[in-house]
Amino acid sequence: MTISEAVAIVRPTDTLAVPLGPGVPGGFMHALGDRDDYVDLQISGALMPDLYAVLTKPGVHYRSGFFGPAERFLRDAGSSIDFVPADFRRFAPILERMRPRIMATAGSLPVDGWVSLSVHAGATVDEIHRASADPERILLVEVSEHFPRTFGVAPHEHRIHVDAIDCLVESDRTPLNLADTEPTEAERTIADIAVSFIHSGSTLQTGIGGIPNQIALSLAASDMGDFGVHSEMFTTGLMRLHQAGKVTNKKGTEFDGFSPTTFAAGIPELYTWLHNNDAVRFLPVRIVNSPELIAKNRNMVTINGALAVDLAGQVVADTIGGTQFSGVGGHEDFVSGPGLDSSDRSLICLPSTTMVNGILTSRIMGILPSGSVVSTPRHQVDTIITEFGVAELEGRTIRERAHALAAIAHPQFRDELLASGESWPQD
């Protein structure tokens, strides 16, 4: 089937769901923009890897579970787009209840009749299989030679037979190219501090950005090793750690011997490395992001970011001034999971300041601005790191937390924060 023929299957009034960014069938999504007859096309997705014209069309409404540059542009341009707040793993039951008529995803070229779901399992993989088994629904898979053939773990094989696919189309689309971010001087310092919490034998979770990438590179060049990996996202940095021979995955769990993940994104080399590589396995997000399974890993250390933290330890990670910037993702899961085991650590890393309208502004705040949305509550938070040091919050009183956080703020703001901490938060 051609992509044009596949596009014709979509009704003017219809429901369509696609995976988070790396799993989006890009050729199909671009081709949907060639039509102008939409009446009420409801599209569910997250972190679109490109600006698809269909999302700007009258009669099309996009429900996103994670904002990226495309979503922010569409919102600011006045397109019909809304954010759906939920943990990444909760989108699986949300999709099951929604039961979109069309499920569309990317995959690798068939081998012996089987299509690998490539670099994304996420919250859509179960619904993909349900759609394929339902005669009233349509499963569309866009395959490309550029998408790697990857593997799962029984009973989650991360593949689907061509006979179960309603619309199989081929394109020359390439996976999302997520270039390495060069860390700032502050981020390098934060990474160095974070590395001090990691030891040989630790199991690691990291995300994207200058800090986690620098941490992975530092560990790859260090004398440490025998690491495990259990990460929602598999990144270029985690590939470097594997390539350096630092990963043994002796985690003491059912996932020993490989790195479980639910999606991958990085530079083109990452996708080449992942092809036919069973050292990394793709599993549904409900499994990878389960706090209970995260806690079972040997010496788990999770590394996540934040946009702001108040003196109580409340973390803002996905909004700026109450306006959606990114998404919830697995932030709270990978903060709460390590809290279930005394040997595990959860590190939240952020530069102490940012520029707002040309004014140096502290990311450590006495009180969050009106309208701020908390991503991770104070009672889940273990450790906050800035370039000025570490605030270990778990087990500390409200007053002790406030003083510890003020101490790692930029020196320009410490006195103000200490004064604020005398009046709020209170016991």
C-alpha positions, 0 to 999 in steps of 0.5 A: 500500500502507498502512503497516499492510499493509507491517508485515504483510509482516514475519515474526515471525522475520525480518531487517530493515535501515534506514539511519542516522538521516535515512534511517529510514522513521519511519512504518513503524518506529513501526507495527512497534511495534503488533505483539507476535508477534515471535520473532526479528526482527533489525533493523540500523540506526544513530542512530535518530531516534526511540524506536520501540516495536518496539525494546523488544519481546520477540523483537526484537534491534537491532544498531546501528552508531552510538549516539545518544540513542535507542540509549543510552536503549534500552541503559539501559532493558534493551532487546536492543541491541548495538553493531557497531564499524566505520567507516561505509564498512565497513557496506556490505560488512557489509550485503552479507554479512548480506543482510537479507530486508527493506531499508526506507528513506525517500524523496521523492514519485515524480516521473516514476516515480522516487523520490529516496532523499532525504537518505541514501545511506550504507552502505545504498544499494547493498544497497537496489538489490540487494534490489530486484533479488532476488525473494527479498527485499523493498524497502520505501520510505516516501515523504513530501512533506516529504523533499527530492528530491535527486541523485547522480552517474552511475552513482550516481543516488540514485534508484530507479524505482517498478517496482523497489520492492516496498512503496511507502507514503506518510506525512506524516513529516518529516526529522530536525530537528537543531537548531543547538547554541549554542557555549560560550565555550570552543567559540567560542575553539576555532572561532576557532583552527581558522579560522586553519588555513583559507584561501581555496580550502580544501576543508572537511569538518565535522560536528555540534555547536557547534564546527563550526557556529561555524566555518561561520558564521565562514567565511560572515561572513569575507573568505575564499571559493572553498571546496570541500566534501567532507563525510560529513554535510551540515549547516546550517552548510555550507548557510550557507556555500553561501548566503553565496556562499563555495562554488565547489567548484573542488576539482580532483577528479571532484567539481568543481562540487558538494558530495559528501556521503552524508547530511544532517541539520539544521534544517527550512530545510536540507531545503527548501534541498536540494529540487531543489538539484544543488549537493549530491550524495549518493553511497555512503559508500564513495566519500565517505569514501574516504581516497584520494578525500579526499586528492585535494581541493585544500587539504583541511581536516577538522574532527572532535571527540573526547571525550579524548586521551592524551599519545601522541595517541590519540583517544577519540571514541565511548566514555566510560569504555569505554561506547558513546556514539556511533560510529566513523563516518568519524572515522578516514577524515577524519583519515587522508585528509588525511595522504596529502597534505602540503598538507592538514590534519586538526583534532581539536577538543575543550574541555580539560575536562569535568565528571564527577560534579561534578568538573572533569576534564581531557580531555587525559589522561596515560594513558587510563582502563582500558577506554577504546577508542581511535577513532583511533590516534596515528599518524594524528593531525595537530593537536589544538585546545583553547581553550588552543591548538594541539598539532601532532603530526604528525612529532613525537617521543613526548616532544614530543607529550606536552609539546605536549598538556600545554601546551594542557590546562587550566592546573589540570592542566598540571603533573600532565600534564608530570610524567606525560609524563616517564614515559609514553609512552616511546620 
